[in-house]
Amino acid sequence: MRKTIRKYTTQDVSDDLLNDLLSQAARTQTMGNLQLYSVVVTRSQEMKQQLAPAHFNQPMVTQAPVVLTFCADYHRTTAWALQRQGHPGYDNLLSFQNAATDALLFCQRFCDLAEARGLGLCFLGTTIYQPRTLIRLLALPPLVMPVATITLGWPDEDPSPTDRLPLTAYRHDETYRPVTPATIDRDYTAKEQLPENQEFVRINGTETLAQIFTDIRYTANDCRAMSAELLAALRQQGFWQE
C-alpha cells in the first residue's frame, strides 16, 4: 500500500536511476504520441530554497534530495512543427488541457516506477497555486506551464496509510448516480469517525470535518484568488486568448 513520504535520508538519488525512471515513464499514454511534457530536475539547495515559498515552505521541498517539476509543454512541439514547415495553433485552452493531461500521466507513471524501486515521494498540489513564481524561477518559455511537483528521495519514515473513501463513493455504472444524504452518510461516516479526524476537528475548533476543508484549508476566497493567478499564468504563457 503506497504512502506519502515527507522525510528523506541524505542518500543521493543517482542521475542514472533518475534517467532510467524518467525514460521508462515516457512509455505512458500520450496524446497523438506527441509527449506534451517536460520535467525540470532541481538538485541545488539554492534553487530549492527559491522554490520553497511557492510551495508554502513545506519542509520536504528543501529537505528532499531531488525536486521534480512536471510541465505541460507545447513549446517544443510548436518549435518542431515550425522548423518542419508545419502550421501549429496550440495557443489555446484545449492545447493546455491536452498537454496537462500528458504531463500528469507522465508524472503518475514516474511515481509508480519510483516507488517500485523503493524511493519515497510527495506530490505537491501547490504547483498551480503560484505558477508565475515557478515560471520565473524555472525560466519556462511560452507554451510551457508547471502542473505538478514531486519531492523525491529515499524514505526516512514509515507513516501509516491515510484513509480513503470506499469504492461506492466514486464508482458509477452506466450513468452518474446523484449524491444523496444517504450516500453521503454511507461514504463519509467512517472517515469522519476516525480518531485522527475527530482530533483534527477538535484542534481546529470546527463542528465537522467538512468545515475544516471549506472554512480553513480551501476557502472560497482563496480558491477564487488562486484561480485568478492560474488564469493570469495561462495568459502569460500563451494558453489563453481573449
Wavefront OBJ file of the C-alpha trace (Angstrom):
o trace
v 0.000 0.000 0.000
v 1.540 3.297 -1.095
v 2.358 6.031 1.396
v 3.257 9.687 1.013
v 6.829 10.275 2.205
v 7.809 13.695 3.509
v 11.083 12.825 5.269
v 14.145 11.550 3.413
v 17.594 10.217 4.209
v 20.702 12.031 2.986
v 21.400 9.265 0.449
v 21.596 10.619 -3.080
v 19.288 9.629 -5.923
v 21.717 8.943 -8.740
v 21.227 10.518 -12.132
v 21.446 7.073 -13.714
v 18.498 5.888 -11.647
v 16.559 9.089 -12.263
v 17.130 8.933 -16.011
v 16.102 5.282 -16.100
v 12.842 6.063 -14.297
v 12.069 9.065 -16.493
v 12.787 7.075 -19.648
v 10.533 4.245 -18.529
v 7.807 6.709 -17.523
v 7.834 8.086 -21.066
v 6.178 4.838 -22.194
v 2.948 6.075 -20.598
v -0.074 7.140 -22.653
v 0.294 10.370 -24.632
v -1.988 12.293 -26.973
v -1.047 11.681 -30.591
v 2.331 10.313 -29.464
v 3.479 13.934 -29.062
v 4.733 13.642 -25.452
v 3.483 17.085 -24.465
v 5.528 17.319 -21.267
v 8.879 18.279 -19.816
v 10.332 17.902 -16.333
v 12.700 20.287 -14.564
v 15.047 18.496 -12.141
v 16.141 20.556 -9.137
v 19.057 19.351 -7.031
v 20.804 22.526 -5.855
v 19.955 23.688 -2.366
v 19.925 27.287 -3.550
v 17.204 26.605 -6.103
v 15.183 24.522 -3.641
v 15.241 27.469 -1.248
v 13.927 29.713 -4.005
v 11.181 27.249 -4.953
v 10.044 26.641 -1.366
v 7.893 29.790 -0.904
v 5.822 28.866 -3.964
v 5.033 25.613 -2.143
v 4.138 27.344 1.137
v 7.577 26.482 2.538
v 6.687 22.844 3.078
v 9.891 21.401 4.591
v 10.231 18.468 2.194
v 10.931 20.878 -0.671
v 14.316 21.794 0.791
v 14.964 18.506 2.567
v 14.410 16.118 -0.362
v 17.459 15.251 -2.490
v 15.511 15.936 -5.689
v 12.550 18.127 -6.621
v 10.845 17.446 -9.952
v 8.553 19.984 -11.613
v 6.408 18.392 -14.323
v 5.277 20.794 -17.038
v 2.670 20.827 -19.764
v 4.829 21.599 -22.793
v 3.623 22.668 -26.242
v 6.710 24.861 -26.754
v 8.868 22.005 -28.013
v 6.193 20.590 -30.334
v 5.426 24.043 -31.738
v 9.113 24.749 -32.431
v 9.487 21.366 -34.140
v 6.422 21.968 -36.294
v 7.623 25.434 -37.352
v 11.072 24.125 -38.238
v 9.489 21.405 -40.365
v 7.139 23.726 -42.289
v 4.139 22.907 -40.078
v 1.423 25.374 -39.075
v 0.910 24.931 -35.302
v -2.005 26.544 -33.493
v -1.638 25.489 -29.881
v -2.071 28.853 -28.132
v -5.422 27.886 -26.615
v -7.074 26.247 -23.631
v -7.692 22.918 -25.370
v -3.978 22.558 -26.041
v -3.182 23.312 -22.412
v -5.653 20.645 -21.311
v -4.095 18.097 -23.655
v -0.555 18.933 -22.516
v -1.538 18.998 -18.845
v -3.119 15.556 -19.195
v 0.041 14.246 -20.857
v 2.223 15.714 -18.105
v 0.096 14.304 -15.301
v 0.029 10.843 -16.878
v 3.821 11.015 -17.186
v 4.113 12.178 -13.580
v 1.898 9.393 -12.231
v 3.758 6.727 -14.171
v 7.041 8.080 -12.854
v 5.668 7.934 -9.299
v 4.615 4.296 -9.685
v 8.020 3.310 -11.063
v 9.953 5.261 -8.421
v 8.011 3.712 -5.555
v 8.528 0.247 -7.035
v 12.275 0.896 -6.775
v 11.995 1.795 -3.092
v 12.010 5.577 -3.421
v 9.613 7.770 -1.469
v 7.824 10.806 -2.790
v 5.291 13.503 -2.068
v 3.008 15.093 -4.648
v 2.693 18.867 -4.156
v -0.671 20.233 -5.217
v 0.684 23.733 -4.595
v 2.270 23.825 -8.066
v -0.710 25.587 -9.637
v -1.316 27.974 -6.711
v 1.515 30.377 -7.600
v 2.516 29.243 -11.097
v 4.054 32.546 -12.223
v 6.673 32.275 -9.476
v 7.665 28.843 -10.754
v 7.585 30.045 -14.363
v 10.041 32.819 -13.480
v 12.366 30.706 -11.337
v 12.494 27.806 -13.787
v 12.726 30.092 -16.843
v 9.774 28.414 -18.547
v 9.201 29.751 -22.091
v 5.789 30.409 -23.684
v 3.542 27.360 -24.034
v 5.156 25.676 -21.006
v 3.163 25.539 -17.772
v 4.010 23.844 -14.442
v 1.296 21.395 -13.409
v 2.800 19.066 -10.770
v 5.744 18.836 -8.397
v 7.254 15.767 -6.735
v 9.755 15.676 -3.888
v 11.847 12.528 -4.225
v 14.318 10.598 -2.081
v 14.954 7.516 -0.018
v 12.375 7.257 2.815
v 13.337 8.193 6.356
v 9.894 7.429 7.775
v 7.201 4.776 7.554
v 3.877 6.575 8.086
v 0.534 4.866 8.323
v -1.521 4.988 5.120
v -4.070 7.783 5.039
v -7.754 6.955 4.795
v -9.618 6.746 1.501
v -13.309 6.828 0.615
v -14.915 3.465 -0.209
v -15.438 2.335 -3.784
v -19.157 3.131 -3.537
v -18.279 6.849 -3.351
v -16.666 7.082 -6.759
v -17.817 4.157 -8.925
v -20.810 4.849 -11.169
v -22.283 2.238 -13.516
v -23.562 3.366 -16.928
v -24.537 6.877 -15.731
v -23.566 9.129 -12.834
v -25.646 8.463 -9.724
v -26.637 11.681 -7.951
v -25.289 12.109 -4.449
v -27.936 11.954 -1.716
v -27.912 12.475 2.054
v -27.995 8.696 2.420
v -24.958 8.139 0.170
v -23.059 10.923 1.970
v -23.689 9.141 5.270
v -22.744 5.800 3.730
v -19.482 7.011 2.217
v -18.217 9.640 4.680
v -19.231 8.438 8.151
v -16.303 6.034 8.570
v -13.861 8.781 7.547
v -15.438 11.268 9.955
v -15.334 8.794 12.837
v -11.616 8.028 12.570
v -9.923 9.131 15.827
v -7.329 11.184 13.949
v -10.021 13.062 12.051
v -12.056 13.681 15.179
v -8.907 15.093 16.767
v -8.392 17.203 13.642
v -11.859 18.681 14.180
v -11.148 19.342 17.858
v -7.850 21.150 17.401
v -9.283 23.272 14.575
v -12.306 24.259 16.640
v -14.860 23.274 14.000
v -18.067 21.294 14.274
v -17.417 18.951 11.357
v -14.554 17.624 9.254
v -16.084 19.229 6.169
v -15.786 22.680 7.756
v -12.015 22.285 8.011
v -11.800 21.949 4.235
v -14.367 24.626 3.337
v -13.667 27.231 6.032
v -9.949 26.811 6.790
v -7.951 24.881 4.209
v -9.634 25.608 0.867
v -11.807 28.659 1.339
v -13.899 30.178 -1.436
v -11.852 33.396 -1.338
v -8.555 31.523 -1.591
v -9.811 29.354 -4.447
v -11.024 32.407 -6.364
v -7.740 34.248 -5.837
v -5.673 31.264 -6.942
v -7.971 30.757 -9.924
v -7.240 34.344 -10.978
v -3.497 33.657 -10.613
v -3.804 30.469 -12.666
v -5.673 32.299 -15.424
v -3.053 35.073 -15.428
v -0.316 32.454 -15.798
v -2.150 30.773 -18.686
v -2.421 34.144 -20.422
v 1.247 34.871 -19.812
v 2.311 31.514 -21.237
v 0.088 31.854 -24.285
v -2.525 29.218 -23.480
v -5.444 31.638 -23.060
v -6.701 34.011 -25.715
v -9.461 36.543 -25.017
l 1 2 3 4 5 6 7 8 9 10 11 12 13 14 15 16 17 18 19 20 21 22 23 24 25 26 27 28 29 30 31 32 33 34 35 36 37 38 39 40 41 42 43 44 45 46 47 48 49 50 51 52 53 54 55 56 57 58 59 60 61 62 63 64 65 66 67 68 69 70 71 72 73 74 75 76 77 78 79 80 81 82 83 84 85 86 87 88 89 90 91 92 93 94 95 96 97 98 99 100 101 102 103 104 105 106 107 108 109 110 111 112 113 114 115 116 117 118 119 120 121 122 123 124 125 126 127 128 129 130 131 132 133 134 135 136 137 138 139 140 141 142 143 144 145 146 147 148 149 150 151 152 153 154 155 156 157 158 159 160 161 162 163 164 165 166 167 168 169 170 171 172 173 174 175 176 177 178 179 180 181 182 183 184 185 186 187 188 189 190 191 192 193 194 195 196 197 198 199 200 201 202 203 204 205 206 207 208 209 210 211 212 213 214 215 216 217 218 219 220 221 222 223 224 225 226 227 228 229 230 231 232 233 234 235 236 237 238 239 240 241 242
